[in-house]
Amino acid sequence: MAERYWIETLGCPKNQVDSDKLVGTLVVEGFEAAGSPEEADLVVVNTCAFIEAARQESIDTVLALSDTRRDGARLVVTGCMAERYGDELAEALPEVDLVAPFGASLTGATRPATGTPVLLSRKPDPIAPTGPVPAFDLLNLPRPASSAPWSYIKVAEGCDRNCGFCAIPSFRGKQRSRSTESILSEVDQLGGSSGHLHEVVLVAQDLSSFALDRSTGRTEPRLDGPAVGANRPIVDLVAAVAERVRWTRLLYLYPSTLDDALVEAMLATGVPYFDLSLQHVSRPLLKRMRRWGEGDRFLDRIRSIRAEEPTAAFRSSFIVGYPGETEADHDHLLEWIEEAQLDWVGFFPFSNEVGTYASDLDAQIPEPLMAERIGECTELQDAITASRRDDLIGTVVEVLIDAPGEGRTYREAPEIDGIVTVPDDLAVGSFAHLVVTGSDGPDLIAGYPDGAGSDGRRAPAAAGAVR
């Protein structure tokens, strides 16, 4: 009987891609999926180490799975915490059988530089290493076909930026972009060529800089200089993916590289969804974060996109309580949020990461004050999000059905934003034109237009424009 695996994934969509590739390798090795962690012979936790809260969640998950695993099951920790802390993590968690950094075997063996990748194995050292390999090269491992009508695809690993708060380059390394050919091959493998896959979500730590690491002419924008493009590789990639699937979505766009060419390419896909990594709007604070831009410039870009596509959706995230954040900085952020009217916003307390530029900065913000400021930001944005959702009531929207009774429009990134509750008889993987009949905070409720059949294709002229 084949051994069974269970993979628990924590953190961002990039981690989910890594887990999918671990699954693909395990399947090749003869493992089968377990119905629950209690039934598995091999329990893997793909951890997140971005901030302290994520690390604590990872540790709590490892301990919980250790308590519930069956006798004889192996518990392995991989992912960002394994790469960043290694031996220290192994000593702190004696419950764990193996701490496996990126690219390491669960038995401690390395994978070969060529041939079938062996990342996880139930066998002792199944294939000896034939040469040096990157310590965390998961980019080109195989993946199983997507079971959903959408899939994340990671196009690069690491990051070349030097943001003051971020430790990711220290354990993910410098940016390393995949070839366009390998990415398109993965889209086809996951079902793009067969029509089974309807949405591809491109992800990377710095997506809009895709393939610039392979260019000798790459230059970074000055902190107070103009936004510069040099985006042709990502523009070409977006166009090529859009030829294979109905929807192409981009996550994590650094604002200085969102030039006109990239905006046009995104609008041409029919998914006017812009996920902008802004982090704050105060110029002095952004400079202290070692980041480009400021609030007025961000607003100008958002306005220019809305002028071209009024129904564009926007997401961003902000760090609250970065060292040196003044009351004036916080008030500026609140005013900006009110003016920008973004669809989706995440707020995160500053996490003091050892080894980062920000870890030794003066004017650290007390945790109670951070919590108070986050509360104010969240209350304001929740009301804006609810209002923008209410504005959709009575309109006809195109919905991709993700699961029975549940779907999304282009406005909602999978597993991140709200959902659309839809009639149960709509087939998973189908598209339907439905009327929004209600909202519940971030979520929408939609039904068939008057006179439409179960395919939802015919909409009454008076119901509103398709959005």
C-alpha positions as CSV (number, residue, x, y, z in Angstrom):
1,M,0.0,0.0,0.0
2,A,1.3,3.4,-0.9
3,E,2.4,5.8,1.8
4,R,0.3,8.8,2.3
5,Y,1.2,12.5,2.7
6,W,-0.4,15.6,4.2
7,I,1.0,19.1,3.5
8,E,-0.1,22.0,5.6
9,T,0.6,25.3,3.9
10,L,1.0,28.6,5.7
11,G,1.7,32.1,4.5
12,C,1.3,33.7,1.1
13,P,0.3,32.3,-2.4
14,K,3.9,31.9,-3.3
15,N,4.1,29.2,-0.5
16,Q,1.1,27.5,-2.0
17,V,2.9,27.2,-5.3
18,D,5.8,25.6,-3.5
19,S,3.5,23.1,-1.8
20,D,1.9,22.2,-5.1
21,K,5.4,21.4,-6.4
22,L,6.1,19.3,-3.4
23,V,2.9,17.4,-4.1
24,G,3.9,16.9,-7.7
25,T,7.2,15.4,-6.5
26,L,5.6,13.2,-3.9
27,V,3.2,11.8,-6.4
28,V,6.1,10.9,-8.7
29,E,7.7,9.2,-5.7
30,G,4.6,7.0,-5.2
31,F,2.9,8.8,-2.4
32,E,-0.9,9.3,-2.2
33,A,-2.8,12.1,-0.6
34,A,-4.2,11.4,2.9
35,G,-7.7,12.4,3.8
36,S,-6.5,14.1,7.0
37,P,-3.2,14.7,8.8
38,E,-4.1,11.9,11.3
39,E,-4.1,9.4,8.4
40,A,-0.8,10.4,6.9
41,D,2.6,8.6,7.0
42,L,4.3,11.9,6.2
43,V,3.2,15.2,7.6
44,V,4.8,18.3,6.1
45,V,4.4,21.9,7.3
46,N,5.4,24.5,4.8
47,T,6.1,27.4,7.1
48,C,6.1,31.2,6.8
49,A,8.7,33.4,8.4
50,F,7.7,36.9,7.1
51,I,6.8,38.4,10.5
52,E,6.6,37.3,14.1
53,A,2.9,36.5,14.0
54,A,3.5,34.2,11.0
55,R,6.4,32.4,12.7
56,Q,4.2,31.9,15.8
57,E,1.4,30.5,13.7
58,S,3.9,28.1,12.0
59,I,5.2,26.8,15.4
60,D,1.7,26.4,16.8
61,T,0.7,24.4,13.7
62,V,3.8,22.2,13.9
63,L,3.1,21.4,17.6
64,A,-0.6,20.8,16.9
65,L,0.1,18.3,14.1
66,S,2.7,16.6,16.3
67,D,0.1,16.0,18.9
68,T,-2.4,14.6,16.4
69,R,-0.2,12.5,14.0
70,R,-0.5,8.8,14.2
71,D,2.2,6.5,15.6
72,G,5.1,6.2,13.3
73,A,4.2,9.2,11.1
74,R,7.1,11.5,10.2
75,L,6.8,15.2,10.8
76,V,8.9,17.5,8.5
77,V,9.2,21.3,8.6
78,T,10.1,23.0,5.4
79,G,9.6,26.5,3.9
80,C,10.8,29.9,5.0
81,M,11.4,29.1,8.7
82,A,13.4,26.0,7.8
83,E,15.6,28.0,5.4
84,R,16.0,31.0,7.8
85,Y,16.5,29.3,11.1
86,G,17.7,25.7,10.2
87,D,19.6,24.1,13.1
88,E,18.1,26.5,15.6
89,L,14.6,25.5,14.6
90,A,15.5,21.8,14.8
91,E,16.9,22.3,18.4
92,A,13.8,24.2,19.4
93,L,11.3,21.6,18.0
94,P,12.5,18.1,19.1
95,E,9.0,16.9,18.0
96,V,10.1,17.3,14.4
97,D,11.8,14.5,12.5
98,L,13.5,16.7,10.0
99,V,13.9,20.4,9.2
100,A,14.3,20.5,5.4
101,P,15.3,23.8,3.8
102,F,14.3,24.6,0.2
103,G,15.4,21.9,-2.2
104,A,16.4,19.4,0.5
105,S,15.1,15.9,0.7
106,L,13.0,14.8,3.7
107,T,15.7,12.2,4.3
108,G,18.4,14.8,4.1
109,A,19.5,14.0,0.6
110,T,20.0,16.7,-2.0
111,R,18.3,16.5,-5.4
112,P,20.3,16.0,-8.6
113,A,21.1,19.0,-10.8
114,T,19.7,17.2,-13.8
115,G,17.0,14.6,-14.3
116,T,13.9,14.0,-12.3
117,P,13.9,16.3,-9.3
118,V,13.8,14.5,-5.9
119,L,12.7,16.9,-3.2
120,L,10.9,14.6,-0.8
121,S,11.3,10.8,-0.5
122,R,10.4,8.0,1.7
123,K,13.5,6.1,0.6
124,P,17.0,6.6,2.1
125,D,19.0,8.8,-0.4
126,P,17.2,7.5,-3.6
127,I,19.4,9.5,-5.9
128,A,22.9,10.7,-5.1
129,P,23.7,14.4,-5.9
130,T,25.5,14.8,-9.2
131,G,26.5,18.4,-8.8
132,P,25.8,21.7,-6.9
133,V,22.3,22.9,-7.0
134,P,20.7,26.1,-5.6
135,A,19.7,25.7,-2.0
136,F,16.1,26.8,-2.7
137,D,15.3,26.1,-6.3
138,L,11.7,25.0,-6.4
139,L,10.8,27.0,-9.5
140,N,10.9,24.3,-12.1
141,L,9.7,21.3,-10.2
142,P,6.6,19.5,-11.6
143,R,3.1,20.2,-10.3
144,P,-0.1,18.2,-10.5
145,A,-2.9,19.5,-12.7
146,S,-5.0,22.1,-10.9
147,S,-8.2,20.7,-9.3
148,A,-9.7,24.2,-9.3
149,P,-10.5,26.3,-12.4
150,W,-7.6,28.7,-11.4
151,S,-4.0,28.4,-10.3
152,Y,-1.2,30.4,-8.9
153,I,2.0,30.3,-10.9
154,K,5.3,31.6,-9.4
155,V,7.4,33.3,-12.1
156,A,10.5,34.2,-10.0
157,E,12.1,33.5,-6.7
158,G,13.8,36.0,-4.3
159,C,14.0,39.8,-4.5
160,D,16.6,42.4,-5.5
161,R,15.1,45.1,-3.4
162,N,16.4,46.3,-0.1
163,C,13.2,47.3,1.8
164,G,14.1,48.3,5.4
165,F,11.6,46.0,7.0
166,C,12.0,42.8,5.0
167,A,14.2,39.8,5.7
168,I,13.0,37.8,2.7
169,P,16.1,38.4,0.5
170,S,18.3,37.0,3.3
171,F,16.8,33.5,3.0
172,R,15.0,33.6,-0.4
173,G,18.0,35.2,-2.1
174,K,18.3,37.6,-5.0
175,Q,15.7,37.6,-7.7
176,R,15.9,34.7,-10.0
177,S,13.3,34.7,-12.8
178,R,12.2,31.7,-14.7
179,S,12.2,31.5,-18.5
180,T,9.0,32.5,-20.2
181,E,9.0,29.1,-22.0
182,S,9.0,27.2,-18.6
183,I,6.1,29.4,-17.3
184,L,4.0,28.8,-20.4
185,S,4.7,25.1,-20.3
186,E,3.5,25.1,-16.7
187,V,0.3,26.9,-17.7
188,D,-0.3,24.2,-20.3
189,Q,0.5,21.4,-17.9
190,L,-2.0,22.8,-15.4
191,G,-4.8,22.8,-18.0
192,G,-4.4,26.0,-19.9
193,S,-4.1,24.3,-23.2
194,S,-7.0,21.9,-22.6
195,G,-9.4,24.6,-21.4
196,H,-9.7,23.2,-17.9
197,L,-7.8,26.1,-16.4
198,H,-9.6,29.4,-16.7
199,E,-7.5,31.8,-14.5
200,V,-3.8,32.1,-13.9
201,V,-2.6,34.2,-11.0
202,L,1.0,35.2,-11.6
203,V,3.0,35.7,-8.3
204,A,6.5,36.7,-7.4
205,Q,8.0,38.8,-4.6
206,D,8.5,41.6,-7.1
207,L,6.4,40.6,-10.1
208,S,6.7,43.7,-12.2
209,S,10.5,43.2,-12.3
210,F,10.1,39.8,-13.9
211,A,13.3,38.9,-15.9
212,L,15.0,42.2,-15.2
213,D,17.5,40.2,-13.2
214,R,18.7,38.7,-16.5
215,S,19.3,42.2,-17.9
216,T,22.7,43.9,-17.5
217,G,21.0,47.3,-18.1
218,R,18.6,47.2,-15.1
219,T,18.5,50.4,-13.1
220,E,16.4,51.2,-10.0
221,P,14.3,54.4,-9.9
222,R,15.6,57.2,-7.6
223,L,13.7,57.5,-4.4
224,D,12.2,60.8,-5.5
225,G,12.6,60.2,-9.2
226,P,10.1,59.4,-11.9
227,A,8.5,56.0,-12.3
228,V,10.4,54.1,-14.9
229,G,9.4,51.1,-17.0
230,A,11.8,48.6,-18.5
231,N,8.9,46.2,-18.1
232,R,8.9,44.6,-21.5
233,P,9.5,41.0,-20.1
234,I,6.5,41.1,-17.8
235,V,4.4,42.7,-20.5
236,D,5.2,40.0,-23.0
237,L,4.6,37.3,-20.4
238,V,1.2,38.7,-19.5
239,A,0.2,38.7,-23.2
240,A,1.4,35.2,-23.7
241,V,-0.5,33.8,-20.7
242,A,-3.6,35.7,-21.7
243,E,-3.6,33.8,-25.0
244,R,-4.0,30.5,-23.0
245,V,-6.5,31.3,-20.3
246,R,-9.6,33.5,-20.0
247,W,-8.4,35.5,-17.0
248,T,-4.8,36.5,-16.1
249,R,-4.3,38.2,-12.7
250,L,-1.1,39.7,-11.3
251,L,-0.2,39.9,-7.6
252,Y,2.5,42.1,-5.9
253,L,3.3,45.0,-8.2
254,Y,6.0,47.4,-7.0
255,P,4.6,50.9,-7.8
256,S,7.7,52.3,-9.6
257,T,7.6,49.7,-12.3
258,L,3.8,49.9,-13.0
259,D,4.3,51.8,-16.3
260,D,1.8,52.5,-19.1
261,A,2.9,49.4,-21.0
262,L,2.1,47.1,-18.1
263,V,-1.2,48.8,-17.3
264,E,-2.3,48.4,-21.0
265,A,-1.3,44.7,-21.0
266,M,-3.3,44.1,-17.8
267,L,-6.3,45.9,-19.1
268,A,-6.1,43.9,-22.3
269,T,-6.5,40.6,-20.4
270,G,-10.0,41.7,-19.2
271,V,-9.0,41.5,-15.6
272,P,-8.5,45.1,-14.5
273,Y,-7.3,44.2,-11.0
274,F,-4.3,46.0,-9.6
275,D,-2.5,44.7,-6.5
276,L,-0.1,47.5,-5.6
277,S,2.6,47.0,-2.9
278,L,2.5,50.5,-1.4
279,Q,3.3,50.0,2.3
280,H,2.7,53.6,3.3
281,V,2.0,57.0,1.8
282,S,4.2,59.4,3.8
283,R,7.3,60.3,1.8
284,P,9.6,60.7,4.9
285,L,8.5,57.3,6.2
286,L,8.8,55.6,2.8
287,K,12.3,56.9,2.5
288,R,13.0,55.5,6.0
289,M,11.6,52.2,4.6
290,R,14.0,52.4,1.7
291,R,11.1,52.4,-0.7
292,W,10.1,54.6,-3.7
293,G,7.1,56.9,-4.0
294,E,4.6,58.9,-2.0
295,G,0.9,59.3,-1.6
296,D,0.2,61.9,-4.3
297,R,2.1,59.9,-6.9
298,F,0.2,56.8,-6.0
299,L,-3.1,58.6,-6.2
300,D,-2.2,60.0,-9.6
301,R,-1.5,56.5,-10.9
302,I,-4.7,55.1,-9.6
303,R,-6.7,58.0,-11.1
304,S,-5.1,57.5,-14.5
305,I,-6.0,53.9,-14.5
306,R,-9.6,54.6,-13.4
307,A,-9.9,57.2,-16.2
308,E,-9.0,54.5,-18.7
309,E,-11.1,51.7,-16.9
310,P,-13.6,53.1,-14.4
311,T,-14.4,49.6,-13.1
312,A,-10.8,48.7,-12.2
313,A,-10.4,47.1,-8.8
314,F,-7.5,47.9,-6.5
315,R,-5.8,46.1,-3.6
316,S,-2.9,47.2,-1.4
317,S,-1.3,46.6,1.9
318,F,0.2,49.0,4.5
319,I,2.6,48.6,7.4
320,V,1.4,50.4,10.5
321,G,3.9,51.4,13.2
322,Y,7.1,51.4,11.3
323,P,9.8,53.1,13.4
324,G,9.5,56.9,13.2
325,E,5.8,56.8,12.1
326,T,4.4,60.1,13.6
327,E,0.8,61.0,14.3
328,A,1.0,63.2,11.2
329,D,2.1,60.2,9.1
330,H,-0.8,58.2,10.5
331,D,-3.3,60.9,9.8
332,H,-1.9,61.2,6.3
333,L,-2.5,57.5,5.7
334,L,-6.1,57.8,7.0
335,E,-6.8,60.7,4.7
336,W,-5.2,58.9,1.7
337,I,-7.3,55.8,2.4
338,E,-10.5,57.9,2.4
339,E,-9.5,59.6,-0.9
340,A,-8.2,56.5,-2.7
341,Q,-11.3,54.4,-2.1
342,L,-9.5,51.1,-2.8
343,D,-11.5,47.9,-2.9
344,W,-9.3,45.8,-0.7
345,V,-6.6,46.8,1.8
346,G,-4.6,44.8,4.4
347,F,-2.9,46.4,7.4
348,F,0.0,44.8,9.2
349,P,1.8,45.9,12.4
350,F,5.5,46.5,12.0
351,S,7.4,43.4,12.9
352,N,11.0,43.9,14.1
353,E,13.0,41.4,12.0
354,V,16.5,40.7,13.2
355,G,19.1,41.6,10.6
356,T,17.0,44.1,8.7
357,Y,17.7,47.8,8.4
358,A,14.7,48.7,10.5
359,S,15.6,46.5,13.4
360,D,18.0,49.1,14.9
361,L,16.1,52.2,14.0
362,D,15.2,54.7,16.7
363,A,11.6,55.8,17.5
364,Q,10.2,52.3,17.7
365,I,6.4,52.5,18.1
366,P,4.8,50.8,21.2
367,E,2.6,47.8,20.4
368,P,-0.5,49.3,22.0
369,L,-0.2,52.4,19.8
370,M,0.3,50.2,16.7
371,A,-2.9,48.3,17.6
372,E,-4.8,51.5,18.0
373,R,-3.7,52.8,14.6
374,I,-4.5,49.6,12.9
375,G,-7.9,49.6,14.4
376,E,-8.6,53.1,13.0
377,C,-7.3,52.1,9.6
378,T,-9.3,48.9,9.5
379,E,-12.6,50.5,10.6
380,L,-12.3,53.1,7.8
381,Q,-11.4,50.6,5.1
382,D,-14.0,48.1,6.1
383,A,-16.7,50.8,5.6
384,I,-15.1,51.7,2.2
385,T,-15.0,48.1,1.1
386,A,-18.6,47.5,2.1
387,S,-19.7,50.6,0.3
388,R,-18.0,49.6,-2.9
389,R,-19.6,46.2,-2.7
390,D,-23.0,47.8,-2.2
391,D,-22.5,49.9,-5.3
392,L,-22.5,46.7,-7.3
393,I,-26.1,45.7,-6.3
394,G,-28.3,45.6,-9.3
395,T,-25.5,45.2,-11.8
396,V,-24.8,42.2,-14.0
397,V,-21.4,40.6,-13.4
398,E,-19.4,37.8,-15.0
399,V,-18.6,35.1,-12.4
400,L,-16.2,32.2,-12.5
401,I,-17.6,29.4,-10.5
402,D,-14.9,28.1,-8.1
403,A,-17.0,25.6,-6.1
404,P,-20.7,24.7,-5.8
405,G,-22.5,27.8,-4.8
406,E,-19.4,30.0,-4.8
407,G,-17.6,32.1,-7.4
408,R,-15.7,35.3,-8.1
409,T,-15.7,38.2,-10.5
410,Y,-12.4,39.8,-11.7
411,R,-12.6,42.0,-8.6
412,E,-11.8,39.2,-6.2
413,A,-8.5,37.4,-6.1
414,P,-8.9,33.7,-5.1
415,E,-8.4,33.0,-1.4
416,I,-7.6,36.6,-0.7
417,D,-10.7,38.8,-1.3
418,G,-14.4,38.3,-0.9
419,I,-16.5,35.8,-2.7
420,V,-19.8,35.7,-4.7
421,T,-22.5,33.4,-3.5
422,V,-24.2,32.0,-6.6
423,P,-26.9,29.4,-7.5
424,D,-25.9,25.9,-6.5
425,D,-26.6,24.4,-10.0
426,L,-23.9,26.3,-11.8
427,A,-21.1,24.0,-12.9
428,V,-17.6,24.4,-11.3
429,G,-15.3,25.9,-13.9
430,S,-18.1,27.7,-15.9
431,F,-18.7,31.4,-16.4
432,A,-22.0,32.9,-15.7
433,H,-23.5,36.4,-16.1
434,L,-25.5,37.0,-12.9
435,V,-27.3,40.0,-11.2
436,V,-25.9,41.1,-7.9
437,T,-28.8,41.0,-5.5
438,G,-27.1,41.8,-2.2
439,S,-23.9,42.2,-0.2
440,D,-22.6,41.1,3.1
441,G,-19.5,43.1,4.0
442,P,-16.8,41.9,1.6
443,D,-19.0,39.3,-0.1
444,L,-21.7,39.5,-2.7
445,I,-24.9,37.5,-3.5
446,A,-25.8,37.0,-7.1
447,G,-28.6,35.2,-9.0
448,Y,-29.9,34.7,-12.5
449,P,-31.1,37.7,-14.5
450,D,-34.8,37.7,-15.2
451,G,-35.7,35.3,-17.9
452,A,-32.2,33.6,-18.0
453,G,-31.7,29.9,-17.9
454,S,-29.4,28.0,-15.6
455,D,-26.4,29.0,-17.7
456,G,-27.1,32.6,-16.7
457,R,-26.1,34.0,-20.1
458,R,-29.1,36.1,-21.0
459,A,-29.4,39.3,-19.0
460,P,-32.1,42.0,-19.2
461,A,-31.1,45.3,-20.7
462,A,-32.3,47.2,-17.6
463,A,-30.2,45.2,-15.1
464,G,-27.1,47.3,-15.7
465,A,-23.8,46.9,-17.5
466,V,-21.7,43.8,-17.3
467,R,-18.8,44.6,-15.0
